Amino acid sequence: MIPGPTLIIPCPQCGHQSKKRTLISGNTFGAELWSDGKQIAPMLPRFPWLVKCKKCGQFFHTEENMAIRKLNWDDEDKQLYENVNFFEFPSFNEYFEALGVEEDEQYLRFMIFTSFNDYVRNKREEQITEEMQMLYEDNLKSVLYLIEESEKQDFNTLMTRIEINLELGRFDKCFELLNTITDEKYKDIKSKFMDEVVRNNRKVFRLF
Protein backbone atom coordinates (compact mmCIF):
# COMPACT_ATOMS: atom_id res chain seq x y z
CA MET A 1 0.00 0.00 0.00
CA ILE A 2 1.32 3.43 -0.96
CA PRO A 3 -0.47 6.37 0.72
CA GLY A 4 -1.11 9.48 -1.33
CA PRO A 5 -1.15 13.08 -0.14
CA THR A 6 -3.52 14.23 2.59
CA LEU A 7 -6.14 16.61 1.25
CA ILE A 8 -7.31 19.68 3.16
CA ILE A 9 -10.93 20.24 2.15
CA PRO A 10 -13.18 23.04 3.46
CA CYS A 11 -16.92 22.68 3.93
CA PRO A 12 -18.58 24.51 1.00
CA GLN A 13 -21.17 25.95 3.41
CA CYS A 14 -19.12 27.28 6.33
CA GLY A 15 -15.48 26.78 5.33
CA HIS A 16 -14.66 24.44 8.24
CA GLN A 17 -11.59 22.42 7.23
CA SER A 18 -11.08 18.67 7.54
CA LYS A 19 -8.55 16.20 6.19
CA LYS A 20 -8.96 13.29 3.80
CA ARG A 21 -6.44 10.54 3.20
CA THR A 22 -5.74 9.30 -0.32
CA LEU A 23 -4.11 6.23 -1.79
CA ILE A 24 -1.70 5.88 -4.70
CA SER A 25 -1.90 2.08 -4.80
CA GLY A 26 -3.12 -0.80 -2.70
CA ASN A 27 -3.93 -4.51 -2.77
CA THR A 28 -6.46 -6.97 -1.38
CA PHE A 29 -4.04 -9.13 0.65
CA GLY A 30 -5.77 -10.17 3.87
CA ALA A 31 -9.14 -8.85 2.69
CA GLU A 32 -12.48 -10.02 4.09
CA LEU A 33 -15.54 -10.36 1.87
CA TRP A 34 -18.97 -10.28 3.51
CA SER A 35 -22.34 -11.46 2.31
CA ASP A 36 -23.66 -7.90 1.84
CA GLY A 37 -20.87 -7.28 -0.68
CA LYS A 38 -18.65 -5.21 1.62
CA GLN A 39 -14.94 -5.86 1.32
CA ILE A 40 -12.65 -4.91 4.18
CA ALA A 41 -9.05 -4.77 2.98
CA PRO A 42 -6.32 -3.46 5.32
CA MET A 43 -4.10 -2.63 2.35
CA LEU A 44 -6.91 -1.05 0.31
CA PRO A 45 -8.85 1.15 2.74
CA ARG A 46 -11.89 3.18 1.79
CA PHE A 47 -12.10 6.88 2.58
CA PRO A 48 -15.27 8.95 3.10
CA TRP A 49 -16.90 10.45 0.01
CA LEU A 50 -20.20 11.78 1.36
CA VAL A 51 -19.55 13.49 4.71
CA LYS A 52 -21.33 15.70 7.24
CA CYS A 53 -19.59 18.88 8.35
CA LYS A 54 -18.81 18.71 12.06
CA LYS A 55 -19.43 22.44 12.42
CA CYS A 56 -22.56 23.33 10.43
CA GLY A 57 -24.06 19.91 9.62
CA GLN A 58 -23.94 20.35 5.84
CA PHE A 59 -23.61 17.16 3.76
CA PHE A 60 -21.20 17.32 0.85
CA HIS A 61 -18.92 15.21 -1.35
CA THR A 62 -15.18 15.22 -0.66
CA GLU A 63 -13.94 15.67 -4.22
CA GLU A 64 -10.21 16.09 -4.83
CA ASN A 65 -10.77 19.31 -6.79
CA MET A 66 -12.17 20.89 -3.59
CA ALA A 67 -8.83 20.57 -1.79
CA ILE A 68 -7.14 23.85 -0.87
CA ARG A 69 -3.94 22.03 0.05
CA LYS A 70 -2.33 18.65 -0.64
CA LEU A 71 0.14 17.56 2.04
CA ASN A 72 2.76 14.91 1.29
CA TRP A 73 4.29 12.89 4.13
CA ASP A 74 7.39 15.11 4.18
CA ASP A 75 5.59 18.44 3.79
CA GLU A 76 7.07 21.09 6.06
CA ASP A 77 3.62 22.57 6.72
CA LYS A 78 2.07 19.37 8.09
CA GLN A 79 2.25 20.65 11.64
CA LEU A 80 0.01 23.57 10.69
CA TYR A 81 -2.84 21.06 10.22
CA GLU A 82 -2.17 18.76 13.18
CA ASN A 83 -5.36 19.92 14.94
CA VAL A 84 -7.51 19.49 11.81
CA ASN A 85 -9.62 16.32 12.13
CA PHE A 86 -9.99 13.70 9.44
CA PHE A 87 -13.35 13.22 7.77
CA GLU A 88 -15.44 10.36 9.12
CA PHE A 89 -18.07 8.21 7.45
CA PRO A 90 -21.58 9.28 8.44
CA SER A 91 -23.33 7.17 11.07
CA PHE A 92 -26.34 4.97 10.35
CA ASN A 93 -28.74 7.74 11.45
CA GLU A 94 -26.82 10.45 9.59
CA TYR A 95 -27.23 8.55 6.32
CA PHE A 96 -30.99 8.78 6.85
CA GLU A 97 -30.62 12.54 7.39
CA ALA A 98 -28.83 12.76 4.04
CA LEU A 99 -31.73 11.16 2.17
CA GLY A 100 -33.35 14.57 1.97
CA VAL A 101 -30.36 16.26 0.32
CA GLU A 102 -28.30 13.63 -1.50
CA GLU A 103 -29.40 12.98 -5.10
CA ASP A 104 -27.94 9.47 -5.37
CA GLU A 105 -30.56 7.56 -3.40
CA GLN A 106 -29.22 4.14 -4.34
CA TYR A 107 -25.73 5.00 -3.03
CA LEU A 108 -27.19 6.27 0.24
CA ARG A 109 -29.41 3.28 0.78
CA PHE A 110 -26.51 0.90 0.13
CA MET A 111 -24.44 2.79 2.69
CA ILE A 112 -27.31 2.46 5.20
CA PHE A 113 -27.40 -1.25 4.34
CA THR A 114 -23.70 -1.83 5.04
CA SER A 115 -23.40 0.60 7.97
CA PHE A 116 -26.16 -1.25 9.85
CA ASN A 117 -24.38 -4.54 9.19
CA ASP A 118 -21.21 -3.02 10.62
CA TYR A 119 -22.84 -3.40 14.04
CA VAL A 120 -22.87 -7.16 13.44
CA ARG A 121 -19.39 -7.24 11.90
CA ASN A 122 -17.93 -5.29 14.83
CA LYS A 123 -19.86 -7.21 17.50
CA ARG A 124 -21.86 -4.16 18.63
CA GLU A 125 -25.34 -5.60 18.17
CA GLU A 126 -26.37 -4.51 21.66
CA GLN A 127 -26.34 -0.93 20.31
CA ILE A 128 -29.08 -1.69 17.77
CA THR A 129 -32.37 -0.25 18.96
CA GLU A 130 -35.84 -1.41 17.96
CA GLU A 131 -36.29 1.82 15.99
CA MET A 132 -33.03 1.24 14.10
CA GLN A 133 -34.13 -2.30 13.24
CA MET A 134 -37.44 -1.03 11.85
CA LEU A 135 -35.73 1.69 9.82
CA TYR A 136 -33.26 -0.84 8.52
CA GLU A 137 -35.90 -3.28 7.33
CA ASP A 138 -37.75 -0.47 5.54
CA ASN A 139 -34.45 0.49 3.92
CA LEU A 140 -33.86 -3.11 2.80
CA LYS A 141 -37.19 -3.08 0.97
CA SER A 142 -36.27 0.21 -0.71
CA VAL A 143 -32.87 -1.13 -1.82
CA LEU A 144 -34.52 -4.27 -3.16
CA TYR A 145 -36.99 -2.20 -5.16
CA LEU A 146 -34.23 0.01 -6.60
CA ILE A 147 -32.03 -2.86 -7.74
CA GLU A 148 -34.93 -4.88 -9.14
CA GLU A 149 -35.98 -1.83 -11.19
CA SER A 150 -32.41 -1.19 -12.36
CA GLU A 151 -31.33 -2.13 -15.87
CA LYS A 152 -28.12 -3.59 -14.46
CA GLN A 153 -28.83 -7.21 -13.55
CA ASP A 154 -25.55 -9.08 -13.05
CA PHE A 155 -24.22 -11.64 -10.57
CA ASN A 156 -23.45 -9.01 -7.92
CA THR A 157 -26.97 -7.65 -8.19
CA LEU A 158 -28.37 -11.17 -7.81
CA MET A 159 -26.30 -11.79 -4.67
CA THR A 160 -27.46 -8.49 -3.19
CA ARG A 161 -31.06 -9.53 -3.81
CA ILE A 162 -30.38 -12.85 -2.09
CA GLU A 163 -28.72 -11.17 0.91
CA ILE A 164 -31.59 -8.72 1.34
CA ASN A 165 -34.18 -11.49 1.19
CA LEU A 166 -32.07 -13.41 3.71
CA GLU A 167 -32.02 -10.48 6.15
CA LEU A 168 -35.77 -10.00 5.68
CA GLY A 169 -36.33 -13.66 6.53
CA ARG A 170 -37.69 -14.55 3.08
CA PHE A 171 -35.90 -17.88 2.95
CA ASP A 172 -38.07 -19.47 0.24
CA LYS A 173 -37.21 -16.56 -2.06
CA CYS A 174 -33.52 -17.05 -1.25
CA PHE A 175 -33.72 -20.70 -2.31
CA GLU A 176 -35.51 -19.70 -5.50
CA LEU A 177 -32.83 -17.16 -6.41
CA LEU A 178 -29.92 -19.39 -5.40
CA ASN A 179 -31.20 -22.16 -7.63
CA THR A 180 -30.85 -19.88 -10.65
CA ILE A 181 -27.05 -19.96 -10.15
CA THR A 182 -25.68 -22.72 -12.36
CA ASP A 183 -22.16 -21.51 -13.17
CA GLU A 184 -19.62 -23.77 -11.44
CA LYS A 185 -17.29 -20.87 -10.66
CA TYR A 186 -19.86 -19.58 -8.16
CA LYS A 187 -20.50 -22.92 -6.45
CA ASP A 188 -18.60 -22.03 -3.25
CA ILE A 189 -20.50 -18.79 -2.76
CA LYS A 190 -23.78 -20.53 -3.55
CA SER A 191 -22.99 -23.27 -1.03
CA LYS A 192 -22.17 -20.79 1.74
CA PHE A 193 -25.43 -18.93 1.19
CA MET A 194 -27.37 -22.19 1.07
CA ASP A 195 -25.93 -23.16 4.46
CA GLU A 196 -27.02 -19.85 6.01
CA VAL A 197 -30.50 -20.07 4.51
CA VAL A 198 -30.93 -23.60 5.88
CA ARG A 199 -29.95 -22.24 9.31
CA ASN A 200 -32.53 -19.45 8.90
CA ASN A 201 -29.77 -16.94 9.57
CA ARG A 202 -30.92 -13.34 9.05
CA LYS A 203 -27.55 -11.69 9.75
CA VAL A 204 -24.72 -10.67 7.50
CA PHE A 205 -21.93 -13.25 7.50
CA ARG A 206 -18.36 -13.51 6.30
CA LEU A 207 -17.92 -15.26 2.95
CA PHE A 208 -14.13 -15.38 2.72
DABEL-V22689 format. One record per backbone hydrogen bond with DSSP energy under -0.5 kcal/mol. NH is the residue of the N-H (numbers start at 1). CO is the residue of the C=O. If there is no record, write none. Layout:
{{NH CO} {NH CO}}
This chain:
{{2 25} {3 1} {4 22} {6 71} {7 20} {8 69} {9 7} {9 18} {10 66} {11 16} {15 11} {18 9} {19 85} {20 7} {24 2} {25 2} {27 43} {31 28} {32 40} {34 38} {35 205} {37 34} {40 32} {41 39} {42 40} {43 29} {44 41} {51 49} {51 60} {53 58} {57 53} {60 51} {62 49} {63 61} {66 63} {67 64} {68 8} {69 8} {71 6} {72 70} {75 72} {78 75} {80 77} {81 78} {82 79} {84 81} {85 83} {87 19} {90 50} {95 91} {96 92} {97 93} {98 94} {99 95} {99 96} {100 97} {101 98} {102 98} {105 103} {108 104} {109 105} {110 106} {111 107} {112 108} {113 109} {114 110} {115 111} {116 112} {117 113} {118 114} {119 115} {119 116} {120 116} {120 117} {121 117} {122 118} {123 120} {124 119} {127 124} {128 125} {129 127} {133 129} {134 130} {135 131} {136 132} {137 133} {138 134} {139 135} {140 136} {141 137} {142 138} {143 139} {144 140} {145 141} {146 142} {147 143} {148 144} {149 145} {150 146} {153 151} {158 154} {159 155} {160 156} {161 157} {162 158} {163 159} {164 160} {165 161} {166 162} {167 163} {168 164} {169 166} {170 165} {171 169} {174 170} {175 171} {176 172} {177 173} {178 174} {179 175} {180 177} {181 178} {182 180} {186 183} {187 184} {190 186} {191 187} {192 188} {193 189} {194 190} {195 191} {196 192} {197 193} {198 194} {199 195} {200 197} {201 196} {207 33} {208 33}}
